[in-house]
């Protein structure tokens, strides 16, 4: 696809292995040490908490839509 991997690029097998190893942690694992370092600066709130907040907000929105007839 025109992308040349460098020393920082994770191999697909390594990504898959890390995901499988951490699958029990839910939608909160960032693959790769370099990616985790970057993510810690971008996502200042705990990602699990953020996912739970967003899920609750969407659930509330869906409930409101269902009861209002929209």
C-alpha positions, 0 to 999 in steps of 0.5 A, a space after each residue: 500500500 506504499 507504506 514502508 515499515 520502520 523500526 517502530 512499525 508493529 508487525 501484524 502478528 505482534 498486534 494480533 497477539 497483543 490484542 488476544 492477550 488483552 481481550 479480557 480488558 474490554 475496549 481499552 487496550 492500545 496496542 504497542 508501547 509507542 502507541 500507548 505513550 502517544 495515547 496517554 497524552 491524547 486521552 487524558 481521561 481513563 479510556 474505560 471510563 470514557 467508553 462507559 460514559 459514552 455508552 450511558 449517554 447513548 443509552 439515555 438518548 435512545 431511551 428518550 427517543 423511544 419514549 418521545 415517539 421519534 
